[in-house]
Amino acid sequence: MVDYSIFPLDEEIKDKLAKLEISYAFQPIFYPNGMDIYAYEALMRPKNIGVMDLIEEFRIKNDLHTLEVATIFGAVQCYAKRGYHSYIAINSFPAESFTAEEQAVFDEFYADVLGDKGIIEILEYTALDIDKWQSKKNSINRSRFNIALDDFGTGNNNMMAVDIFAPHIVKLDRSLITDIENDVDKQEYYYYYRDSFHKRGIKVLAEGIESREEYEFLRDNGIDLVQGFYLGRPE
């Protein structure tokens, strides 16, 4: 479990963090060869409750900020304990940012541990709020984190989100990948997004790969990064 007590944060948020029982699993993200690891995605594993149920609980309380702090501090603490040296991708709410105090504490503990290996993975969860999204982008740009856009093709993570966040990586949602080797429409979407993002210097990551056929099609057609149960499960 994550030990939040070590962080000298505001007492109110420390009290909230103390009530959370959270650990993390890490799923590898590979280069196209399917063997060399580019990054690990940190996946929250709360005790006695599902991740989406926990998010909904905090959303109802209008307190997603606490989960934002819990996620980033907790994921990097677990990453450091495992001794990883690849990039770490951390899920993050698009409208939540650290306070100046929280950023200072994070930098004190983990700036040297992470270096430039951190990736903030913007979730599609929560409603569109352009002002907060822009504020989030500015906050990330002041740090050494890269930006990835999760679940592209679903919910709010569309071309508008790409324009606002200017991500280094776009993750194509599983819905665009399933059975792609047999689906001409999905192939056309894939080629369009691949070419559009490459023109902007954005890496394209296919997530949710669950078969050899899906993987081989993507590998042979210009994908930059791959992730999914076929290649490696969370551990």
Secondary structure, DSSP 8 states (H G I E B T S, - for coil): ---GGGS---HHHHHHHHT--EEEEEEEEE-TTSSSEEEEEEEEEETTS-HHHHHHHHHHTT-HHHHHHHHHHHHHHHHHHHT--SEEEEEE-TT----HHHHHHHHHHHHHHHTT-EEEEE-S-S---HHHHHHHHHHHHTTT-EEEEEEETBTTBSHHHHHHH--SEEEE-GGGTTTGGG-HHHHHHHHHHHHHHHHTT-EEEE----SHHHHHHHHTTT-SEE-STTT----
